[in-house]
Amino acid sequence: MGAKRRKLSNPLALAVMALLSERPMHPYEIARTLRQRGKENSVKINFGSLYTVVQNLEKHGYVEVADVQRQGNRPERTLYGLTGAGREEMLDWLADLVAVPAREFPLFETALSLVGVLPPDEVAVLLEERLAKLDVEYAAGRAVLAQLGRTLPRLFVVETEYALHMTAAQADWIRGLLREMAEGTLTGIDDWRRFHETGETPEEWRKLEGEHPPAP
């Protein structure tokens, strides 16, 4: 069974509800707290869109005005709190995301599914380029994690740890693929090269078309 369809699907809405489950906040405080906890690395935070998200949450009855603060000549600040319906939606949504694997169609996976269109030597160069960037990303991520770990409990940075592990796993997989391509042990690489040398679809590829009927 897949994830449920929801009235709001923007992950920022879930992050807002999670913060408001702690205490009422105004939108600027929500954005500041998310950044202080390093959540901009896993949730796209835009201050302008944050107000829209809060308005949509209020429209659906998930948050409500808890207070309006006035301090001297400063503009009024509206504090929002989580409603009972909002708490129920937040808990159900988060549990769904944690328990149910979602098919997310990452762009790199899409590219890999079509990579035979490019010559193998060019693909090797491009993968080396990606690998170098992943190594830089991994080093930067470790620095961010170390910095956040000095002020935040590990509970608040587990998503950063996960992202680092995924980056390392992708880099290791690319290294393995590049090694197989260089050694010529990747199954199908000879036909792949022949395709780009002759411009003709290899006989083995044409045979495969008849062996795998379209999925229903």
Buried (B, 14 or more C-beta within 10 A) or exposed (E): EEBEEBEBEBBBBBBBBBBBEEEBBBBEBBBEBBEEBBBEBBBEBEEEEBBBBBEBBBEBEBBBEBEEEEEEEEEEBBBBBBBEEBBEBBEEBEEBEEEEEEEEEEEEEEBEEEBBEBBBEEBBEEBEEBBEEBEEBBEEBBEBBEEBBEEBEEEBBEEBEEBBEEBBEBBEEBBEBBEEBEEEEBEEBEBBBBBBEEEEEBEEBEEEEEEEEEEE
